Amino acid sequence: MSNLPGPKARALIERDSSVISPSYPRGYPFAMDHGKGTEVWDVDGNRFLDFAAGIAVVATGHSHPQVVKAIQDQVEKFIHISSDFYHSTWVELAEKLNEIAPFEEDALSFMTNSGTESVEAAIKLARHHTGRSGFIGFTGAFHGRTMGAVTFTASKPVYHRGFYPLMNGVIHAPYPNTFRPVLASRAGEDYGETVVRYIEEEIFGHIMPPDEVAGILIEPIQGEGGYIVPPQGFFPALRELCDKYGILLIADEVQSGMGRTGKWWAIEHFGVEPDIVAAAKGIASGMPLGAIIARKSVMTWPKGAHGNTYGGNPVACAASLATIDLIEKEYLRNAAEVGEYAQNALKEIMARHPSIGDVRGIGLMIGVDFVEDAESRAPAHDLRDRIVDLAFERGLLLLGCGDSVIRVAPPLSISKSEVDEGLKIFEDAINAAERA
Ligand SMILES: Cc1ncc(COP(=O)(O)O)c(C=O)c1O
C-alpha cells in the first residue's frame, strides 16, 4: 500500500485544505470511507486496522450494531428537545453514571458535548462549590482547548502560542513521570510522594496559599502527554493533601475512563476516590457527549449557574447507554485481558528493539516510548514519527503522544488475533524506520 494516499483520498484532501481550518493537527493522509469494529476502509478501498479508535473514542468499535440500533431508534422518536426539558434517556444515563461513579457517595451528573466542555464544567463547579479560585494542574497535561481547559493543558507550547492571557490562578506541578523524572526523591521516597511534597512545600509554601486552591485537576493516566502511569504512592498522597487543605480532587478521565483500562475509571487502579470526574470520548462510542460526575455534596450550584442547549441530547445519551451496556457485559473484561496480552507482546518487541525505552500502560491504554539510547532516555521524536507514517503505509492506524511515544488505544472490543495482526505491522514499520 505504499501508493498512499490514493487518488480519491488525494482529491478529498485537496478540497479539505481549501475550506477547513488549517488549525486541525492532521497527521498522515487517511481519508475514511467506512468502518466495522477495529477495521476501517479509506475512500480508495484500502483496509486498515485502527489502533487509535478516533483518539480513544470508539470504545465499542466502529459502528457496533447495538449502538447503531440505539441511535436509529432514538432518531425515529426525537432528535432534540434541549436541556430546559425532561426525557427518560438522559435520566437513565445519569442513573447509570451514578452506579459506575468511582466514589461511594451518590453522584449527580452534568452532560456536555465534548471533553473540553467537561473540564470547563469541572473548573466552574470547583470554584462555585469551594468559593476559592486557584488550581493546580500538571506539566504534560492535556485537558482540551477552550480558554479554561487550555490553561491547564501543558503538553505543547502550540496550544498556548497566540492565546495569552489565559485563565488566572493555575499553577503546574510536574506530572509524576518515573521514566523521565524532573524532581529528586529523598532516599526511599516513592516518586509520587516526591511530587506531592513539591506541591505542598514549593507551591503552597512559596506561591499559592492552599486555602485559595479550589481543585487539583489531573489525568489519572496522562494521555496526550505520553501515556504515563503514575507510581502507586502518588494518588493516596495527593488525596491526603486535598483532604488536609479542603481541596477538590478532579480526575480528568476523558481519555482514561469508560473502561479503557479494564476498570470503569483509571483512578480505581490507585485506590482513591475523586470528588469530580470529567468524562467524554469513549462514553458514547463516537457521538459527541461528555459529562461531569460529581459527589452530590459537591454539585451544589443553583439553577441557572451552568447549562447548555444540547446537554443530555437524546441521541448521544441513547448511544451512551448502549455503549455502557456493551462495556459492562463484554468489554471491561476484554480491555483488561487483551490489554495485558498486547502489553506482553509489545514487551517482546521491545526486547528485540533497543530503540524502545519503555512499554507502559494499563488495559488498552498502552504507550511505547522510543529513545535515542537506553541510558539517556532522550526522546526519539523523528524515529517515532517515521514509524507512525510507515505503519500507515502498511495498513495500521497509530497515533503519537508525548515527545516520542506511540499510543496503542484500539477499540475495547479488539480481539487477540487483531492485536497479533496489528503488532506484526507495527514491528515491520519499526524495522523499516530503524533501517532508514
Ligand atoms: C484527558 C483529556 N481531557 C480532555 C480532552 C479534550 O477533549 P475534547 O477534544 O473532546 O475537547 C482530551 C482530548 O484528547 C483528553 O485526552
The ligand as an SDF file (V2000), in Angstrom:
LIG
                    3D

 16 16  0  0  0  0  0  0  0  0999 V2000
   -7.5730   13.7970   29.1130 C   0  0  0  0  0  0  0  0  0  0  0  0
   -8.2870   14.6690   28.1240 C   0  0  0  0  0  0  0  0  0  0  0  0
   -9.0520   15.6760   28.5730 N   0  0  0  0  0  0  0  0  0  0  0  0
   -9.7300   16.4810   27.7380 C   0  0  0  0  0  0  0  0  0  0  0  0
   -9.6520   16.3090   26.3710 C   0  0  0  0  0  0  0  0  0  0  0  0
  -10.4170   17.2240   25.4640 C   0  0  0  0  0  0  0  0  0  0  0  0
  -11.4340   16.5500   24.8250 O   0  0  0  0  0  0  0  0  0  0  0  0
  -12.1160   17.1580   23.5100 P   0  0  0  0  0  0  0  0  0  0  0  0
  -11.1110   17.0720   22.4100 O   0  0  0  0  0  0  0  0  0  0  0  0
  -13.3270   16.2890   23.3010 O   0  0  0  0  0  0  0  0  0  0  0  0
  -12.4760   18.5660   23.8210 O   0  0  0  0  0  0  0  0  0  0  0  0
   -8.8700   15.2640   25.8500 C   0  0  0  0  0  0  0  0  0  0  0  0
   -8.7610   15.0670   24.3910 C   0  0  0  0  0  0  0  0  0  0  0  0
   -7.8590   14.4320   23.8900 O   0  0  0  0  0  0  0  0  0  0  0  0
   -8.1640   14.4280   26.7540 C   0  0  0  0  0  0  0  0  0  0  0  0
   -7.3900   13.4270   26.3190 O   0  0  0  0  0  0  0  0  0  0  0  0
  1  2  1  0
  2  3  1  0
  2 15  2  0
  3  4  2  0
  4  5  1  0
  5  6  1  0
  5 12  2  0
  6  7  1  0
  7  8  1  0
  8  9  2  0
  8 10  1  0
  8 11  1  0
 12 13  1  0
 12 15  1  0
 13 14  2  0
 15 16  1  0
M  END
$$$$
